[in-house]
Amino acid sequence: MGFYSKVIFPRLLDLVMTTGQMKKRRAQVLADVSGDVFEIGFGTGLNLPFYPDSVKELTTVDVNPGCTKLAQRRIAESGITVHNQVLNAESLPMDDESFDSVVCTWTLCSIDNVEKALSEVRRVLRPGGKLFFVEHGASPDEKVRKWQDRLTPCWKVIGDGCRLNRNTEELIQDQHFEITSLDKGYMEKSPRFAGYMYQGVATKT
């Protein structure tokens, strides 16, 4: 992992992911999280203020040590005990059926083997456990999607692996989750090529 990924990108991420709309979506998707909770793509800890008061302890992973370093201030300020590891979600050391809830916010776009990561998420969830997610991805508008395909190669460099054109709904369903709640649409004040959102809840079947 190079200097850009470890030092520059975490600060850019921390800056661009703190808009009012982002905060609103974090609050919405985390409102019903409960039980033993696991978050993949913890980043710089931006979700911490939005967890329900009932969540006192949190297990997290993120592949980027630079993000983990920036997250320490938020962890210290939070009332939640965070057990964080610098790991890729494609291979998790957690036991099978360890968690009631898994949280994933703007993360699936940047994981190389996203199918393997979602398979791991399913493995560590208990029967009936839930995946709470909000992700940007492929637009249903053909013109927008063509631009997403064109821009993704350079966007991956700028966004440290981020893809614009993944269909989150299909990816989750393909890993044998039942999506029980889903809100799709463009986020206001965002460019359409980067602003089509998938937000919802999926249950392990």
N, C-alpha and C positions, 0 to 999 in steps of 0.2 A: 504494500500500500504506500503510495507516494505522498509527497509533501502536500499537493493539492487536496487529495482525499482526506488526509489526517488533520490538516491545519486550516486550510482555506474553506473547503466545502462545509465543514461543521458550522462555521460562523455564518456562511451564506444561508444554510438551511435554517439556522436559528432565527435569522432575520426574516426570511420570506414566509415562514410557516406560522407567523404570529398575528396574521390579520384578523379582523373582527369576524369575518365569515369562517375562518378556520376555527376560531375559538367556539363559535356557535355550533359547528359540526362536532367538535370534540365533546362538548357538553351533551349534545343529543345522543351520540353513539355510546357514551360511557354511562349514561344515566341509570341503566338497569344492570350494570355489571355487578356480579356478586360471587360469593364463595371464594375458593382458592383461585387466584387470578394470575395469568401469565401474559406478558406483553412481548410481542416480537417487533423488532425495529424500534426500540425504545428511544433512539435518537438522543436529543438533548433534554429529554424529560418534559416536553411540553404538555403531555397529557396529565401530569401529576395533579394540577389544581382542579381537574374536572372529574376525578374519581369520587363516587359517593362516599359519604362519611363512614359507611359500614366497611369499606375496604381499608384495612389497617396494615396489610402486608402484600407485597407484590414481587413476583419473580419476573425478571426481564432479561432479554438478550439484545445485543446490537453488534454488528460486525465491525463497526468503526470505533477505534479507541479514542479518536479525537472527539467524537460526539459524546462518548462516555465521560471524558474529562470535563466537558462543558456541562454535563448533566449534574455534576456533583453539587453545585450550588442549589439547584432546585431540589435535589434529594435532601440536602441539609435543612432546607426551609419547609419541607413537607412533613406532615404528621404521619406519613406512610413509611414503613420500613421496606426498603428496596433491596432485593438481592439481585444484583446485576452482574452479568457475565458478558465478556466480549466474545461472542460466538455468532456463527452463521446459522440461520434458522433451518438450513437444509439438513443439518445433522445435530440433533439435540441430545444431551446426556440425561434428560429427565426420564423417569420411569413412565411406563404406559399408564394411562388413565389417572394422571396426577392432578388435573385442574378442572374446575367447573366452568371457567370462562377464559377465553383467549381474546386478546385485543390486538388489532392490527390497523394502524392508521397511516396511510400514505407510505406503505412499505413494500407491498407485493410488486410494485412497478420496478423495483431495483434489485430483486433477488434473481440471480442467474437461473437456477433451477427452481422456478416457483412451484412447479407441480410437486417436487420432492418436499419443499417447505410446507406446503399445505397438507401433504400426507403426514408429515411429522406433527403438525398442529392437530390433525385428527387423532393421531396415535396418543398424544398426551392428554387429550380431552377425555373426561369420563363419559359414559353412555348418557346421552341427552344433554351433554355439555354444549355450550354455545360459543360461536365465533362472532365477535362484534367488530365490524369493519367499516372503514370509509377509505376509498381509494379513487384516484383519477384513472381514466383509461379510455378505451376505444369509444369513439362517438358513433351513434347510429346514422349520422349524416355522412353520406358517401364522400362529399367534397371535403368535409373536415377530416374524415378518416384518411383520405389520401394525403393530406398535409401532415397528419400525424405519422404516417408511414415514411414520408420524405424527411421529416425533421428528426425522427428518432435516432438515427446514427450519430448526429452531432449533439443531440440532446443528452444522449448517454454519457458523452464526455463531460458536458457542463454539469449534468445532474448526478455524476458519480454512479452511473449504471442505470439511471431512471429511463424507463420506456414510456412512451406516450400512448401506445396502441394496444395495450393488453385489455382483454375483455374479462374483467373481474368476475362477473356473474358466471360465465361459462367455466372459468378456472376453478371456482369454488364448487360448483355443481359436479364437475368432473371428478372431484375427490370425495364424492359420496356424502356431501352435506345437503341438507334440505334448507333452502333459503326461505325463512318464515316471514321476513320483513325486508323490503327493498325499495329504496327511493333513488331514482336515476334522473339526472338532468344536469344542465350547465350551471355552474356556480356564477353568481353575479360578479361583475367587475373583474372577470378573469378571461384571458384569451381562450377562444373556443377550443383550440388545439390542445390546451392543457387543462381545461376547466370542466370536462365532462366527468361527473362524479357518480360513484356507486356507493351507496350507504345503506347498511342493513345489518341483519342478524341471521346467522345460519346455524342449524342444529346438527350435531353428529347423529347420523342415522345408523 
